[in-house]
Amino acid sequence: MTFSPSNLASIAPNLRELFRTHNFTVSGISDYLGPAATDAWRRGEPEAVRRKLGSDPLGVLIAAFILKDPVTAATAQLVGEDVLAQLTDNGRVAADIMPHVINDTDHWVFSDVDASLIQHVPGPDHVLGVGAASLSLLGTVPLTPVQTLLDLGTGSGVQVLGQLGVVKQLTGTDVHGRALDYARATLAGHSHVELLQGSWFEPVAGRRFDRIVANPPFVVGLPEVGHVYRDSGLNLDGASELVISQLVDHLEPGGTAHVLAAWVHTDSERWQQRVASWLPDNGVCAWVIQRDVVDPEMYVGTWLRDESIDPRSEEAAQRTRVWLDHFDRHGVTGIGFGYVAVQRLDDATPSDIVAEEMPQAFTDPLRDEVTEHFLRSEWLRTVSPQDILDSFYLLRPSVATESVAVANTDSGMGLTDTVLRLVRMDGPRWSHEIDQHLLTIISGLHPAGLSLGDVIGLYCMANDLDEGTLTPAALGACIDLIRHGFLIPAALIETE
């Protein structure tokens, strides 16, 4: 029997039960291999894994499904000859069926075989499994219950897996039929999931959703499709623009969208303006987060390696020249990458768009911060400067100060304080430079204490400072601290 991913959905439930029975899970495999061999597995070093395997069921499963070793009589006896016949091609398992933990739950994701443990060059129709981009997007999507969700460009179904327990009706779409075959296998047995084939939003024309998730083929390049999973056929950042500009029409009032996107940098336009121009003037609150920006040379080299192309080869040389020449013609000086979160507001409400960089390292999932950002933004939209001064605040419990002192080169002895920072020890770990005036003021805030304006007034009186001068400066700094979650308005404490 010739392997076809269209056969996988029918056998996927039995395979999942087999995997659970024999602990073919992330934790089970890690415990079986031990720390060193597990690290070797993650690094793509198969022989270090292979030497740890025995003839027990888990060892047999790792050999066949992880290492893609030739199947044996033991494999057939364990998996079943009929099932194995639908999984193999040339005597090896022909699909990746990889264990993952998503939202503390064991899942198995079906996709095409990648090049992590075998010599293999992904073809134009390659369907990805769970990559770093998918995982990062998963971490930004809230887990609050909603009625409906759209996963635009579902691929192998990873984003839907992350929402299974919190959404009543899930819809995944993809232009690529092969990807939907794998998604049907990944999501087999979940009756509240529908999978539709078609381009962009066409399969859901006229429909609205409470939540949209999208990891589109956002590679910035020429208007051509070399690999379906990453190339849109649109010029430069056209895929990101299309998704971000059209998703608003498919959101229910109050609904949110969460997109992984890329955008070009040029000398003629700030990247913040470019992305903001994709959104309407009214009706949305948007948070655009740039996590990284790279130069064109690094960008092209990275994606050529993604295709398993040797950068020293003639093919790489030719592709590099064409790609970089295209960037030059369009004035591209860099490529930014990050997340775009959008909330649907009333059409009469002016859009509230914040675009900022988030280059710092952090480990907490961003989803709670996204939810809080929309709450804080809504509060800021509804209050005046005087309202902010008249309000009461909680200093976030995870806030700390960080001071930097350097050697005093003038005196040749001791240290001189140079920087005082307020930092968050949770979430995205924001850091704001402040002065001693602001530190003292926010240290005097309490939800049941004095208002911000009263604290500023008392501080000025105690230190013989001009309240009219200090108040506007402190107010502006506090608004920034509110937006980044350092100061929580008392009205939002129960909400957050």
C-alpha positions as CSV (number, residue, x, y, z in Angstrom):
1,M,0.0,0.0,0.0
2,T,1.3,3.5,-1.0
3,F,1.4,5.9,1.9
4,S,-1.1,8.7,1.9
5,P,-1.8,11.1,4.8
6,S,-5.5,10.8,3.9
7,N,-5.5,7.4,5.6
8,L,-4.2,8.6,8.9
9,A,-7.4,10.0,10.5
10,S,-9.0,6.5,10.5
11,I,-6.2,5.0,12.5
12,A,-5.2,7.9,14.6
13,P,-7.5,7.1,17.6
14,N,-6.0,3.6,17.9
15,L,-2.5,4.9,17.6
16,R,-3.1,7.4,20.4
17,E,-4.4,4.7,22.6
18,L,-1.3,2.6,21.8
19,F,1.0,5.5,22.6
20,R,-0.8,6.1,25.9
21,T,-0.6,2.5,26.9
22,H,3.1,2.3,26.3
23,N,4.0,5.8,27.6
24,F,5.0,7.1,24.2
25,T,4.8,10.7,25.6
26,V,7.3,13.5,26.1
27,S,7.8,12.6,29.8
28,G,7.8,8.8,29.1
29,I,10.4,9.1,26.4
30,S,12.6,11.4,28.5
31,D,12.4,9.1,31.5
32,Y,13.2,6.1,29.2
33,L,16.2,7.7,27.5
34,G,17.6,9.6,30.5
35,P,18.8,13.3,30.4
36,A,21.8,12.9,28.1
37,A,20.1,10.9,25.4
38,T,17.0,13.1,25.6
39,D,19.2,16.1,24.9
40,A,20.8,14.2,22.0
41,W,17.3,13.6,20.6
42,R,16.5,17.3,20.8
43,R,19.8,18.1,19.1
44,G,19.1,15.7,16.2
45,E,21.7,13.0,17.1
46,P,20.0,9.7,16.4
47,E,22.8,7.2,17.3
48,A,23.0,8.5,20.8
49,V,19.3,7.7,21.1
50,R,19.4,4.4,19.3
51,R,22.0,2.9,21.6
52,K,19.6,3.4,24.6
53,L,16.8,1.4,23.0
54,G,15.7,-2.1,24.1
55,S,13.3,-4.6,22.6
56,D,10.4,-3.5,24.9
57,P,7.3,-1.7,23.5
58,L,8.5,1.8,24.1
59,G,11.9,1.1,22.6
60,V,10.2,-0.3,19.5
61,L,8.0,2.7,19.2
62,I,10.9,5.2,19.6
63,A,12.9,3.3,16.9
64,A,10.1,3.3,14.4
65,F,8.3,6.6,15.0
66,I,11.1,8.9,16.3
67,L,14.3,7.6,14.6
68,K,12.4,6.3,11.5
69,D,14.4,3.0,11.6
70,P,13.1,0.2,9.3
71,V,10.1,-1.4,10.8
72,T,10.5,-4.9,12.1
73,A,8.4,-7.9,13.0
74,A,8.2,-6.5,16.6
75,T,6.8,-3.2,15.2
76,A,4.1,-5.1,13.2
77,Q,3.2,-7.2,16.2
78,L,2.9,-4.1,18.5
79,V,1.2,-1.7,16.1
80,G,-0.7,-4.2,14.0
81,E,0.0,-5.2,10.4
82,D,-3.0,-3.4,8.9
83,V,-2.3,-0.2,10.7
84,L,1.4,-0.3,9.9
85,A,0.7,-0.9,6.2
86,Q,-1.0,2.5,6.2
87,L,1.9,4.2,7.9
88,T,4.9,3.0,6.0
89,D,6.7,3.6,2.7
90,N,9.8,1.7,1.7
91,G,9.8,-0.1,5.0
92,R,9.8,3.0,7.3
93,V,7.1,5.1,9.0
94,A,6.4,7.8,6.5
95,A,4.9,10.4,8.7
96,D,6.0,12.2,11.9
97,I,3.7,11.4,14.8
98,M,5.3,13.3,17.6
99,P,4.3,13.6,21.2
100,H,3.9,17.0,22.6
101,V,2.6,18.6,25.9
102,I,0.2,21.4,25.1
103,N,-1.4,23.2,28.0
104,D,-0.4,20.4,30.3
105,T,-2.0,17.7,28.2
106,D,-0.3,15.0,26.1
107,H,-1.1,15.2,22.4
108,W,0.3,13.6,19.2
109,V,0.8,15.8,16.2
110,F,0.7,14.2,12.7
111,S,2.9,15.9,10.0
112,D,5.4,15.2,7.3
113,V,8.8,13.8,8.2
114,D,11.3,16.6,8.8
115,A,15.1,16.6,8.7
116,S,15.8,16.6,12.4
117,L,16.9,13.0,12.7
118,I,17.2,11.7,9.1
119,Q,18.8,13.0,6.0
120,H,15.8,14.5,4.2
121,V,15.0,17.7,2.2
122,P,11.4,18.8,2.7
123,G,9.5,19.2,-0.5
124,P,7.3,22.0,-1.7
125,D,4.2,20.3,-0.2
126,H,5.8,19.7,3.2
127,V,3.5,20.0,6.2
128,L,5.2,21.2,9.4
129,G,4.6,19.7,12.8
130,V,5.2,21.7,16.0
131,G,8.0,24.3,15.5
132,A,9.3,27.1,17.6
133,A,7.0,29.6,15.9
134,S,3.9,27.4,16.6
135,L,4.8,27.1,20.2
136,S,5.5,30.8,20.7
137,L,2.1,31.6,19.2
138,L,0.4,29.0,21.4
139,G,1.7,30.9,24.4
140,T,0.1,34.2,23.4
141,V,-3.4,32.9,22.9
142,P,-5.7,33.3,25.9
143,L,-7.4,30.2,27.4
144,T,-10.5,32.0,28.6
145,P,-13.7,30.1,27.4
146,V,-15.4,31.3,24.2
147,Q,-18.0,29.9,21.9
148,T,-16.2,29.9,18.5
149,L,-12.6,29.9,17.1
150,L,-11.1,30.1,13.7
151,D,-7.6,28.8,13.1
152,L,-6.6,30.4,9.8
153,G,-3.9,28.2,8.1
154,T,-4.2,25.4,10.5
155,G,-1.5,23.2,9.0
156,S,-1.2,20.1,11.1
157,G,-3.8,21.4,13.7
158,V,-1.4,22.6,16.4
159,Q,-3.2,25.8,17.3
160,V,-6.6,24.0,17.5
161,L,-5.1,21.5,20.0
162,G,-4.2,24.4,22.2
163,Q,-7.9,25.6,22.3
164,L,-9.7,22.2,22.5
165,G,-10.7,22.5,26.1
166,V,-11.9,26.1,26.1
167,V,-13.8,26.6,22.8
168,K,-17.2,25.0,22.0
169,Q,-16.9,25.0,18.2
170,L,-13.5,25.2,16.5
171,T,-12.9,25.8,12.7
172,G,-9.6,25.2,11.0
173,T,-8.9,26.3,7.4
174,D,-6.0,25.7,5.0
175,V,-5.4,26.1,1.3
176,H,-3.3,22.9,1.4
177,G,-5.3,19.6,1.2
178,R,-2.3,17.6,2.5
179,A,-2.1,19.7,5.6
180,L,-5.8,19.1,6.3
181,D,-5.2,15.4,6.0
182,Y,-2.7,15.6,8.8
183,A,-4.9,18.0,10.8
184,R,-7.8,15.5,10.6
185,A,-5.4,12.8,12.1
186,T,-4.1,15.1,14.8
187,L,-7.7,16.1,15.7
188,A,-9.5,12.8,15.1
189,G,-12.2,12.0,17.6
190,H,-13.0,15.7,18.4
191,S,-16.5,16.2,17.1
192,H,-16.5,19.9,17.8
193,V,-13.8,20.6,15.2
194,E,-14.5,21.3,11.5
195,L,-11.8,21.5,8.9
196,L,-12.3,23.5,5.7
197,Q,-10.2,23.8,2.6
198,G,-9.7,27.1,0.8
199,S,-7.6,30.3,0.4
200,W,-7.3,32.7,3.3
201,F,-10.8,33.7,4.6
202,E,-12.8,32.3,1.7
203,P,-14.0,29.1,3.5
204,V,-15.5,31.2,6.2
205,A,-16.9,34.1,4.1
206,G,-19.6,35.9,6.0
207,R,-18.9,34.2,9.4
208,R,-17.6,35.8,12.6
209,F,-15.7,34.3,15.5
210,D,-15.0,35.0,19.1
211,R,-11.3,34.2,18.7
212,I,-9.1,34.0,15.6
213,V,-5.6,32.4,15.6
214,A,-3.3,32.6,12.6
215,N,0.2,31.4,11.8
216,P,0.1,32.3,8.1
217,P,2.9,31.6,5.6
218,F,4.5,35.0,6.4
219,V,8.0,34.5,4.9
220,V,9.0,37.9,3.5
221,G,10.3,37.5,-0.1
222,L,9.4,37.3,-3.7
223,P,5.8,36.8,-4.9
224,E,6.1,33.1,-5.5
225,V,5.4,29.9,-3.7
226,G,8.3,27.5,-3.2
227,H,7.0,25.9,0.0
228,V,3.3,26.0,0.8
229,Y,3.8,26.1,4.6
230,R,5.8,29.3,4.5
231,D,5.4,31.1,1.1
232,S,2.2,33.0,0.4
233,G,2.7,34.0,-3.2
234,L,2.3,37.6,-2.1
235,N,5.1,40.2,-2.3
236,L,7.2,41.0,0.8
237,D,5.0,41.2,3.9
238,G,1.8,40.9,1.9
239,A,0.6,37.8,3.8
240,S,0.8,39.5,7.1
241,E,-1.0,42.6,5.7
242,L,-3.8,40.5,4.2
243,V,-4.5,38.6,7.4
244,I,-4.3,41.6,9.7
245,S,-6.3,43.8,7.5
246,Q,-9.1,41.3,6.9
247,L,-9.5,39.6,10.2
248,V,-11.5,42.5,11.7
249,D,-14.4,41.6,9.4
250,H,-14.5,38.1,10.9
251,L,-14.4,39.0,14.6
252,E,-17.5,39.2,16.8
253,P,-17.8,42.3,18.9
254,G,-15.3,42.0,21.7
255,G,-13.6,39.1,20.0
256,T,-9.9,38.9,19.7
257,A,-7.3,37.7,17.1
258,H,-3.8,36.5,17.7
259,V,-1.4,36.5,14.7
260,L,2.2,35.6,14.2
261,A,3.5,38.1,11.6
262,A,6.5,39.7,9.9
263,W,7.0,43.1,8.4
264,V,9.6,44.9,6.4
265,H,11.7,47.9,7.7
266,T,12.5,50.7,5.2
267,D,14.1,54.1,5.5
268,S,11.0,55.7,4.2
269,E,8.5,54.4,6.8
270,R,8.7,53.4,10.4
271,W,7.7,49.8,11.0
272,Q,5.1,50.9,13.5
273,Q,3.4,53.0,11.0
274,R,3.5,50.3,8.4
275,V,1.7,47.7,10.5
276,A,-0.7,50.2,11.9
277,S,-1.7,51.2,8.4
278,W,-3.1,47.6,7.9
279,L,-5.7,48.2,10.6
280,P,-8.8,50.4,10.3
281,D,-9.0,53.9,11.8
282,N,-12.0,52.9,14.0
283,G,-13.2,49.8,15.7
284,V,-10.1,47.9,17.0
285,C,-7.7,47.8,19.9
286,A,-4.4,46.4,18.7
287,W,-1.1,45.4,20.4
288,V,1.8,44.9,17.9
289,I,4.9,43.4,19.5
290,Q,8.2,43.2,17.6
291,R,10.2,40.4,19.2
292,D,13.1,40.5,16.8
293,V,14.5,42.3,13.7
294,V,17.2,41.0,11.4
295,D,19.1,42.3,8.4
296,P,18.2,41.0,5.0
297,E,21.3,38.9,4.7
298,M,20.7,37.0,7.9
299,Y,17.0,36.6,7.0
300,V,17.7,35.0,3.6
301,G,20.4,32.8,5.0
302,T,18.1,31.5,7.8
303,W,15.3,30.6,5.4
304,L,17.6,28.9,2.9
305,R,18.9,26.7,5.7
306,D,15.3,26.0,6.6
307,E,15.0,24.4,3.2
308,S,18.2,22.3,4.0
309,I,20.1,24.2,1.3
310,D,23.9,24.3,1.8
311,P,24.8,28.0,1.9
312,R,28.0,27.2,0.1
313,S,26.2,25.6,-2.9
314,E,25.6,27.2,-6.3
315,E,21.8,27.0,-5.7
316,A,22.2,29.0,-2.5
317,A,24.3,31.6,-4.2
318,Q,21.8,32.1,-7.0
319,R,18.8,32.2,-4.6
320,T,20.6,34.6,-2.3
321,R,21.4,37.0,-5.1
322,V,17.8,37.0,-6.4
323,W,16.3,37.4,-2.9
324,L,18.6,40.2,-1.8
325,D,18.3,42.0,-5.1
326,H,14.5,42.0,-4.6
327,F,14.9,43.5,-1.1
328,D,17.2,46.2,-2.5
329,R,14.7,47.1,-5.2
330,H,12.0,47.6,-2.5
331,G,14.3,49.5,-0.1
332,V,14.1,46.7,2.6
333,T,16.7,47.4,5.3
334,G,15.4,44.8,7.8
335,I,12.7,42.3,8.6
336,G,10.7,42.4,11.9
337,F,9.0,39.5,13.4
338,G,6.4,39.3,16.3
339,Y,2.8,39.1,17.4
340,V,-0.2,41.1,16.6
341,A,-3.2,40.9,19.0
342,V,-6.4,42.6,17.9
343,Q,-9.7,43.2,19.8
344,R,-12.9,44.2,18.0
345,L,-14.4,47.4,19.4
346,D,-17.5,49.3,18.5
347,D,-17.2,50.8,15.0
348,A,-17.6,54.3,16.3
349,T,-14.6,54.0,18.7
350,P,-11.3,55.3,17.3
351,S,-8.8,52.6,17.0
352,D,-6.3,52.2,19.8
353,I,-3.0,50.8,18.4
354,V,0.2,50.3,20.4
355,A,3.2,49.1,18.5
356,E,6.3,48.4,20.5
357,E,9.5,46.3,20.8
358,M,9.8,43.4,23.2
359,P,13.4,42.2,22.8
360,Q,13.9,41.1,26.4
361,A,14.0,37.4,27.4
362,F,11.1,36.0,29.4
363,T,9.7,32.6,30.1
364,D,6.1,33.1,31.2
365,P,3.4,32.6,28.4
366,L,2.3,35.9,27.1
367,R,-1.4,35.0,27.0
368,D,-2.3,36.5,30.4
369,E,-0.4,39.7,29.5
370,V,-2.4,40.0,26.3
371,T,-5.7,39.7,28.2
372,E,-4.5,42.2,30.8
373,H,-3.3,44.6,28.0
374,F,-6.8,44.8,26.6
375,L,-8.3,45.4,30.0
376,R,-5.8,48.2,30.9
377,S,-6.2,49.8,27.4
378,E,-10.0,49.8,27.8
379,W,-9.6,51.6,31.2
380,L,-7.2,54.1,29.8
381,R,-9.5,54.9,26.9
382,T,-12.4,55.7,29.3
383,V,-10.6,58.0,31.7
384,S,-9.3,61.6,31.5
385,P,-6.0,62.7,32.9
386,Q,-7.8,64.1,35.9
387,D,-9.6,60.7,36.4
388,I,-6.2,59.0,36.4
389,L,-4.9,61.4,39.1
390,D,-8.1,60.9,41.1
391,S,-7.8,57.1,41.0
392,F,-6.2,54.6,43.4
393,Y,-3.7,51.9,42.5
394,L,-2.0,48.7,43.5
395,L,1.7,48.4,42.9
396,R,2.0,45.0,41.2
397,P,3.4,42.4,43.7
398,S,6.1,41.2,41.3
399,V,7.6,44.7,40.9
400,A,11.2,45.2,42.0
401,T,13.8,48.0,41.7
402,E,17.2,47.7,40.0
403,S,19.9,50.2,40.5
404,V,23.2,50.5,38.6
405,A,26.3,52.2,40.0
406,V,29.6,52.6,38.2
407,A,33.1,53.4,39.4
408,N,33.6,57.1,40.2
409,T,36.3,58.0,37.7
410,D,36.4,61.7,38.9
411,S,37.4,60.9,42.5
412,G,39.1,57.6,41.7
413,M,37.2,55.9,44.5
414,G,33.7,54.6,45.3
415,L,30.7,54.2,43.0
416,T,28.3,56.6,41.5
417,D,24.6,55.8,41.0
418,T,23.7,56.1,37.3
419,V,20.4,54.3,36.6
420,L,17.4,53.4,38.6
421,R,14.9,51.0,37.0
422,L,11.5,49.6,37.9
423,V,11.2,46.0,36.7
424,R,8.5,43.4,36.5
425,M,9.6,39.9,37.6
426,D,6.7,38.2,35.8
427,G,5.1,38.2,32.3
428,P,7.2,40.0,29.7
429,R,9.5,41.4,32.4
430,W,9.2,45.0,31.4
431,S,11.8,47.5,32.6
432,H,11.3,51.2,33.0
433,E,14.0,53.8,33.9
434,I,12.7,56.1,36.7
435,D,14.0,58.7,39.1
436,Q,13.8,58.9,42.8
437,H,10.8,61.2,42.7
438,L,8.7,58.7,40.8
439,L,9.9,55.8,43.0
440,T,8.8,57.6,46.2
441,I,5.4,58.6,44.7
442,I,4.5,55.1,43.5
443,S,5.7,53.6,46.8
444,G,3.0,55.7,48.5
445,L,0.1,54.2,46.4
446,H,-2.4,51.7,47.8
447,P,-5.9,50.8,46.6
448,A,-7.4,51.8,50.0
449,G,-5.0,54.8,50.5
450,L,-4.6,58.1,48.8
451,S,-5.2,58.9,45.1
452,L,-2.3,59.4,42.8
453,G,-2.9,63.1,42.7
454,D,-3.0,63.4,46.5
455,V,0.3,61.4,46.8
456,I,2.0,63.7,44.3
457,G,0.7,66.7,46.2
458,L,1.9,65.5,49.6
459,Y,5.3,64.6,48.1
460,C,5.7,68.1,46.6
461,M,4.7,69.7,49.8
462,A,7.1,67.6,51.9
463,N,10.0,68.3,49.5
464,D,9.2,71.9,48.6
465,L,8.7,71.0,44.9
466,D,6.5,72.8,42.4
467,E,3.4,70.6,42.1
468,G,2.4,72.2,38.8
469,T,5.7,71.1,37.3
470,L,6.0,67.6,38.8
471,T,2.4,66.5,38.3
472,P,2.4,66.4,34.4
473,A,5.7,64.5,34.4
474,A,4.6,62.0,37.0
475,L,1.3,61.5,35.3
476,G,2.9,60.7,31.9
477,A,5.3,58.2,33.6
478,C,2.4,56.6,35.5
479,I,0.3,56.1,32.4
480,D,3.3,54.2,30.9
481,L,3.5,52.1,34.1
482,I,-0.3,51.4,34.0
483,R,-0.1,50.3,30.3
484,H,2.7,47.9,31.2
485,G,1.0,46.5,34.3
486,F,3.3,48.0,37.0
487,L,0.4,50.0,38.4
488,I,-3.0,48.3,38.5
489,P,-6.0,50.6,38.8
490,A,-8.2,49.7,41.8
491,A,-11.1,49.3,39.5
492,L,-9.3,46.5,37.7
493,I,-8.0,44.6,40.6
494,E,-10.9,42.2,40.8
495,T,-11.0,41.8,37.0
496,E,-7.3,41.0,36.8
